[in-house]
Amino acid sequence: MERKATFGAGCFWGVEAAFRQLDGVTKTEVGYEGGSLENPSYEDVCSHTTGHAEVVQVTYDPEQVSYEELLDVFWAKHDPTQLNRQGWDVGDQYRSVVFFHDEEQRAAAEASKEREQSHYRRPIVTVVEPAQTFWAAEDYHQQYLEKQGRSSCTATLARVRA
C-alpha cells in the first residue's frame, strides 16, 4: 500500500527532483502546506502573509523505499540549520519542515533529526509537525527542473562536521 510523506527544504524544485530519482517513489508533487489561506497561489505564498512552506509531497511504496531513506534524502538536500532560508532564497516559505502523516512518521522524523544534529555545529531548526492541507502548486512548478532539462537548482551541500 502506498504512503505519503511531505517535506519542506527550501525551493521545492530541486527537492522534488531528488525524490523523483528514488526507486519506490511512485509520485512527487510540489505545493504549499502549513499556512492559513485556502488554495494559495505561488504569489500568495511569496507575499509572506500566508504562512505556507514550499513542500514536496512524496507518494512511495514502503516495501521498496523506507520513510527513513526519504528522511536521508531530505537532510542531504538542504542545510537544516538555516532558519527561514536556503542560500539566496529567504523567507518563511523556505523553512525546513517535516509534515508527518502518522505517529510512526513523527517518531522516525524526531529520531532522525536527533541523529542528524551530530553532523552540524549549529542547531538544526527543522520543525516536525502534523500534516495539514496540501495545496498543489501551479502546473508550471511540477517537475520544473525536468521540464528545463536540469537535475538540480542548487549545488550539493557539504555538511559542516563538529
C-alpha angles and dihedrals in degrees: 000000000000121000136196131235126182127203137176114200107152123284106019097217098076094037091054092049091053094052092046089063094062122101107236095035105115100178141006128194129180120219149122131288140165101044141108105241120088116236096354122197124225088257091053092052092047090054089073090226102101102057093226124144124215103248143174118225109207123199110200145168107239090204089065103032128019127225087241089059089052089051090052090056091047093054093044093050099062147015105262092193093070112094114221094343146071113202109302092354107094128180142076091275088070095055122134109250141154113206105201122208098199143005092270091058091046092054093045092048093049092048091046091050090052092050092045092054089072088069094059137063093205122061118268109244096193113136120217110204141153117281114261131187111318113216114197115233122237117290094253089063094053112102086347097165092049089052088052093047092245132121099202142016095200138047116256109269119237114215119240105232120214 
